[in-house]
Every structure is written in C-alpha cells, then in structure tokens.
Amino acid sequence: MNDAWNPWHGCRKYSEGCMHCYVYRRDALYGKDSSIVRRTSSFRLPVSKDRTGAWKVPSGSHLYACMTSDFFLDEADAWREEAWNMIRQRQDLSFTIITKRVPRMRECLPADWGNGWPNVEFGVTAENQRRAQERMDVFLSIPAFRRFVLCEPMLEAIDLSPWLASGAISLVIAGGESGPQARPLCYDWVLALREQCARAHVRFHFKQTGANFIKDGRRYHIERYLQAPQARRAKIDL
C-alpha cells in the first residue's frame, strides 16, 4: 500500500518551484487559503486502529508524508515531535519525506535520529541550478539511510553531477509543471539529467512531461491525464 499522510495542511511559498503550487490551485477551487497551516484530521493516521484493534495502515505500507505542506515548515514545529513519535512507533511502515526547507532539517530531527532511521527516506526538491547549489551540500550532510532528488517542476537545465558522484543519492526524478500557467519543460534538459545519472550509476525516473512540453523545438500542450503516460512512453528510466 502506498498512500499520502498529511498531518498538516497549508504552506508558504518558498522558492521558484512554488509559484504555481498545485495545492494553492486546488484549495482555491474551494475558497480555501493555502497559506494557513492547520493540523488535519489525518494527523494520527499511522497509529490509528479500526474497531477490531488492527492498524488502519497495515504493516508493510508506504506513506508519503506532508504532500500538501512541508514536513519542516516552521509553523508545524509544535506538531512535529508527535509526528516523529508516530514514525518511530511504526517501524513496520516506510515513510518518504520531501522538502525544500533543507536548512531547517538538522534542527528538526528527533534526538535519537543518529545516522537515520531505516524506515525513513528523504527527498529534496531542486527546481533549478540556483536551488541545487543552495540545498544539495546541506542535504547530503543530513544523516539518512536513503536520499533522492526531485527536479519537479524542472525549470531549466540542472547539473547535479557534483553531488551524484558522492554515491549518497539513490534516485533522481524529473518532471514538468501542470496547470494552466505551467512553465515549459524542455526534453533536452531531461535527457541531460538522465545522462548525468547514467555516468554516476544513479537511478533516474522521468515522472511526467508537464503541461508545457518542448521537444525537438516544438511546443506541446499536454493534458494532465496524459502527462505521466507520455513520460513513460519515452522509456528513458534507469
């Protein structure tokens, strides 16, 4: 089972990749202000049980944490320790935590983090070269069992080769931006990033084309439901 666990909802836009945030776009449809951070009714999902006393999230499941916020958001400082306690309690689950707020990671780790917890992997977003330069060295200094890089939305050509050579990154994911104001994703950028991964023997996944896709000098508008299938058709994953 793979599912999302959103213990809190809402975020503040933080960098260029946040400009057309899908959470803001979706909340706006219902008149909600995405900049207001609130604890959700799903906060205790990992440790919730059904009427029989069984875990609602069965053993062996994988949870993506804070997909509608950021786990290291400062507005969530009051709730994070309890969230860590639930992750610690459910060693039979695996958790993925993706963040842009890399400078806050170390100060927000639990006291017994040590070299990392085996059931937690960290991902960092690097949407352009500026943010890669800003985040990657710090990200690699954070103890973790598994790390990956998410170049989504990929806003320009990005050179990750200095950090891929470290051997500390298990996967790089590339993808475009969705929505009516989507900025372009150039296929040449994706291929260049893939080549960096191939040289460093790092896994690579082309997740989606985005809505505004450029290939061989031609611009394509791609509907949301076709963006991931079109990326799969490229057959460039490593």
ChimeraX attribute file (.defattr): number of C-alpha atoms within 10 A of each C-alpha:
attribute: neighborCount
match mode: 1-to-1
recipient: residues
	/A:1	10
	/A:2	12
	/A:3	12
	/A:4	16
	/A:5	21
	/A:6	23
	/A:7	24
	/A:8	25
	/A:9	21
	/A:10	26
	/A:11	24
	/A:12	16
	/A:13	15
	/A:14	10
	/A:15	12
	/A:16	15
	/A:17	21
	/A:18	16
	/A:19	13
	/A:20	18
	/A:21	18
	/A:22	14
	/A:23	18
	/A:24	20
	/A:25	14
	/A:26	12
	/A:27	13
	/A:28	12
	/A:29	8
	/A:30	8
	/A:31	8
	/A:32	13
	/A:33	13
	/A:34	21
	/A:35	14
	/A:36	11
	/A:37	17
	/A:38	15
	/A:39	13
	/A:40	14
	/A:41	10
	/A:42	13
	/A:43	18
	/A:44	15
	/A:45	18
	/A:46	21
	/A:47	15
	/A:48	14
	/A:49	14
	/A:50	9
	/A:51	7
	/A:52	7
	/A:53	8
	/A:54	12
	/A:55	15
	/A:56	14
	/A:57	20
	/A:58	13
	/A:59	14
	/A:60	13
	/A:61	14
	/A:62	20
	/A:63	21
	/A:64	16
	/A:65	20
	/A:66	21
	/A:67	19
	/A:68	19
	/A:69	24
	/A:70	22
	/A:71	27
	/A:72	23
	/A:73	21
	/A:74	15
	/A:75	17
	/A:76	20
	/A:77	12
	/A:78	9
	/A:79	14
	/A:80	20
	/A:81	15
	/A:82	13
	/A:83	17
	/A:84	15
	/A:85	12
	/A:86	17
	/A:87	19
	/A:88	17
	/A:89	12
	/A:90	18
	/A:91	15
	/A:92	13
	/A:93	20
	/A:94	19
	/A:95	23
	/A:96	20
	/A:97	18
	/A:98	24
	/A:99	22
	/A:100	24
	/A:101	18
	/A:102	20
	/A:103	14
	/A:104	14
	/A:105	16
	/A:106	15
	/A:107	9
	/A:108	16
	/A:109	17
	/A:110	14
	/A:111	8
	/A:112	9
	/A:113	13
	/A:114	10
	/A:115	10
	/A:116	17
	/A:117	18
	/A:118	13
	/A:119	18
	/A:120	20
	/A:121	18
	/A:122	20
	/A:123	21
	/A:124	22
	/A:125	23
	/A:126	28
	/A:127	26
	/A:128	19
	/A:129	16
	/A:130	11
	/A:131	16
	/A:132	20
	/A:133	16
	/A:134	13
	/A:135	18
	/A:136	19
	/A:137	13
	/A:138	14
	/A:139	24
	/A:140	17
	/A:141	10
	/A:142	17
	/A:143	16
	/A:144	19
	/A:145	16
	/A:146	18
	/A:147	22
	/A:148	24
	/A:149	25
	/A:150	21
	/A:151	26
	/A:152	21
	/A:153	27
	/A:154	27
	/A:155	21
	/A:156	17
	/A:157	19
	/A:158	21
	/A:159	16
	/A:160	18
	/A:161	14
	/A:162	12
	/A:163	16
	/A:164	23
	/A:165	15
	/A:166	10
	/A:167	10
	/A:168	16
	/A:169	22
	/A:170	16
	/A:171	19
	/A:172	25
	/A:173	22
	/A:174	25
	/A:175	24
	/A:176	28
	/A:177	26
	/A:178	22
	/A:179	15
	/A:180	12
	/A:181	11
	/A:182	17
	/A:183	21
	/A:184	22
	/A:185	28
	/A:186	23
	/A:187	18
	/A:188	15
	/A:189	19
	/A:190	24
	/A:191	15
	/A:192	14
	/A:193	22
	/A:194	23
	/A:195	16
	/A:196	20
	/A:197	23
	/A:198	15
	/A:199	11
	/A:200	17
	/A:201	16
	/A:202	20
	/A:203	16
	/A:204	23
	/A:205	20
	/A:206	26
	/A:207	20
	/A:208	24
	/A:209	33
	/A:210	30
	/A:211	25
	/A:212	22
	/A:213	22
	/A:214	18
	/A:215	12
	/A:216	8
	/A:217	10
	/A:218	8
	/A:219	14
	/A:220	15
	/A:221	15
	/A:222	16
	/A:223	15
	/A:224	15
	/A:225	9
	/A:226	14
	/A:227	22
	/A:228	18
	/A:229	13
	/A:230	16
	/A:231	20
	/A:232	16
	/A:233	9
	/A:234	10
	/A:235	10
	/A:236	13
	/A:237	15
	/A:238	15
